[in-house]
Amino acid sequence: MKADVSLDFQYTSSIEEVWKALTDSEMLAKWIWENDFKPVVGHKFQFRAEPNKWWNGIVDCEVLEVEEPHKISYTWASQGENTTVTWTLKEGSDGTTHLHFEQAGFSEETKATKGAIEGAIYSWTKMGEQLGKVLDQ
């Protein structure tokens, strides 16, 4: 499945620190939203944000793949759109961590409007920046 959203981030933190930020529920809440995440294949969880008049604030997810500390993947279902989020981590020779993000599976209708994909790119870019701030603390 070709990714609809593909982003790359570089962090000075170790791969173990970035992995923890991606897989620890309390850390995730600092840069995405409140959640009941566990890095266990098959675990169903939710991200919960402040609802607004367009969205109930809930994203339903299920962990699909865990390869500590190199890859984690889960479903991302919200407002009738069902996609897959995948994070891939690589450690640089200088101790930095390269984090690759993909979100795949947007419906053809969503791809036609492009608004949701552009919104996802914007939102994930902002979340990646927030992750960097959390890692720097």
DALINNOR-V844895 format. One record per residue. N is the residue number from 1. RES is the residue in one letter. PSI is psi in radians with two decimals (999 if undefined). Layout:
{{N	RES	PSI} {N	RES	PSI}}
This chain:
{{1	M	2.16} {2	K	2.38} {3	A	2.41} {4	D	-0.54} {5	V	2.27} {6	S	2.10} {7	L	2.64} {8	D	2.40} {9	F	2.63} {10	Q	2.24} {11	Y	2.56} {12	T	-0.17} {13	S	2.75} {14	S	2.80} {15	I	-0.60} {16	E	-0.70} {17	E	-0.72} {18	V	-0.73} {19	W	-0.80} {20	K	-0.72} {21	A	-0.46} {22	L	-0.36} {23	T	-0.10} {24	D	2.15} {25	S	-0.76} {26	E	-0.70} {27	M	-0.76} {28	L	-0.69} {29	A	-0.40} {30	K	-0.40} {31	W	-0.21} {32	I	-1.73} {33	W	2.99} {34	E	2.60} {35	N	2.98} {36	D	0.76} {37	F	2.49} {38	K	2.35} {39	P	1.12} {40	V	2.15} {41	V	2.28} {42	G	-0.22} {43	H	2.22} {44	K	2.36} {45	F	3.02} {46	Q	2.55} {47	F	2.38} {48	R	2.05} {49	A	3.05} {50	E	2.12} {51	P	2.74} {52	N	-3.05} {53	K	-0.24} {54	W	-0.23} {55	W	2.45} {56	N	-0.09} {57	G	0.14} {58	I	2.32} {59	V	2.09} {60	D	2.35} {61	C	2.80} {62	E	2.30} {63	V	2.23} {64	L	-0.63} {65	E	2.39} {66	V	2.02} {67	E	1.36} {68	E	2.34} {69	P	0.63} {70	H	-0.40} {71	K	2.41} {72	I	2.45} {73	S	2.47} {74	Y	2.78} {75	T	2.76} {76	W	1.75} {77	A	2.12} {78	S	2.39} {79	Q	0.70} {80	G	-0.01} {81	E	2.24} {82	N	1.96} {83	T	3.07} {84	T	2.26} {85	V	2.31} {86	T	2.25} {87	W	2.25} {88	T	2.23} {89	L	2.42} {90	K	2.38} {91	E	2.25} {92	G	2.78} {93	S	-0.37} {94	D	0.15} {95	G	-0.04} {96	T	2.92} {97	T	2.22} {98	H	2.17} {99	L	2.11} {100	H	2.31} {101	F	2.39} {102	E	2.47} {103	Q	2.12} {104	A	2.69} {105	G	0.24} {106	F	2.52} {107	S	2.77} {108	E	-0.60} {109	E	-0.74} {110	T	-0.73} {111	K	-0.60} {112	A	-0.63} {113	T	-0.44} {114	K	-0.32} {115	G	-0.76} {116	A	-0.68} {117	I	-0.76} {118	E	-0.67} {119	G	-0.69} {120	A	-0.76} {121	I	-0.82} {122	Y	-0.87} {123	S	-0.80} {124	W	-0.58} {125	T	-0.79} {126	K	-0.73} {127	M	-0.65} {128	G	-0.65} {129	E	-0.71} {130	Q	-0.67} {131	L	-0.75} {132	G	-0.72} {133	K	-0.71} {134	V	-0.73} {135	L	-0.52} {136	D	-0.23} {137	Q	999}}
